[in-house]
Amino acid sequence: MLDPSSLSPRARRLAAGVIHRAWRWVSAVGTVSPDDRHGFRSLGAESMLGFPPGDVFGEWWIAIGSQTLIAPEVTLSVGMPGEVLDRAADVVLSIGDRCSVGRGTSIVARRRIEIGDDVTIAPNVYITDHNHAYADVDVPIKEQYPTHEPVRIGAGTWIAAGATVLPGADIGQHVTVGAGAVVRGIVPDYSVVAGNPARVVRHHDGTDWVPPLRKPPDEPPADWRR
């Protein structure tokens, strides 16, 4: 095998240029779009899954809306390895329109995970509707049938990097989940949660945020969405 250190600076630059262009080409071609034979129950217009993908299986029970971006290395799965699911069953994992899911995130479903429209999920988030059971002390935990509770994430919500959303989480709309937060239970609309376990640290009372934001957000330029 050729030792890269034996290449001259010029040869290395040329080789690196070829490799980078080839990787960009592979990434573009490998991106999954609605026009591909993708196996999902639905994949809406202008949505895509970046390349390289994470572990993706149980596609038939996954529905993705339109204009949604799934970054590279995202795991989307329904069921457990070796588990046989009824193909006539309803969608188990649904992701709405205009969502974005960051690199390295895992969304792992067995019963029901519903993600609303316009949800932003940062990198390295973990979302699941099931967990290991440990009640029987005579049976190894890995051999006990998992527990499960449905998960819902409301429209317009932002889940920051490294957060974990556990079974039974019911997150309202326009919620901010802080980085690294561990969420379970009901999170009200128009709130900010943080910590482990996550708790409400700010909410909107219909007039303003309580406690107040530290400073008003900067006014964006008029053409910022162009």
Secondary structure, DSSP 8 states (H G I E B T S, - for coil): ---GGGS-HHHHHHHHHHHHHHHHHHHHHHSB-TTS----SEE-TT-EE-SS---EE-GGGEEE-SS-EE-TT-EEEES-TT----TTS--SEEE-TT-EE-TT-EEEESS-EEE-TT-EE-TT-EEESEE-----TTS-GGGS--EE--EEE-TT-EE-TT-EE-TT-EE-SS-EE-TT-EE-SEE-SSEEEETTTTEEEEEE-SSSEES--SS------TTTT-
